[in-house]
Amino acid sequence: MWALAVLLGGLGLAAPVLHGPRQSPQIALTFDADMTPGMLQMLRMGKVRSYNPTELYRLLEQNQVRATFFLSGLWIEAYPEQARALAQNPLFELENHSYSHPGFAQPCYGLPGVAPARKADEVLKTRALLEGLGVKNRYFRFPGGCYAPEDLALVERLGLQVVHWDVAGEDGGQADPKVIVRNVLGRVRNGSIVVLHSQGGPRLPATLPALRELIPALRARGFAFVKLSELLGSEGPFRLR
Ligand SMILES: [Zn+2]
């Protein structure tokens, strides 16, 4: 599989990393912190109270769960103190989820598009914001998982590895934590990269209660939580299922 990934990479047929090595029971919990201009406007108008669910970070800390956050640049700018605290927490790793969370390819779950000439900026602005927090940015995740082949090539040319997931919790718009728990437990395997969201707010009412069930349930199955760089570390990229 590794050889195949190298071969495809050599042919210019890059693909996102979807999971880590399958031989040991380590998994990476990853949380995307989305922030579009529209969400920011709701926040500024007081129509959304907060996109910063401090209880979620506290739950991870209390349970010593290592986790990776893919932050959008607008989220970092909205919550600079929180972003700094996450950056300084040794349990957590911070990575790049674009600047304004557009759909790089369309359609993409209703996300606004982005002009080709602006795409590099979407990556570089957030990399600079992460560097401002003292974080070395290694990975990038496309908003909504939407991209065209040339977008993947662009991100790799900018020196970042695209990391998506093999286990979607599908917490967006989901009010029932049991559904999220079932989505994760039904799909998780050794080496899985699990995607959930960490911006909270009205579209993510059940992420936190689901996580309260998931942490002990995943540990009971023998899984250890590691940061993405620990999962992917020296083993090389695992791009294909
Ligand atoms: Zn996102």
Residues whose N, C-alpha, C, O or C-beta is under 5 A from the ligand:
A	BS01	ZN	D32 D34 P143 G144
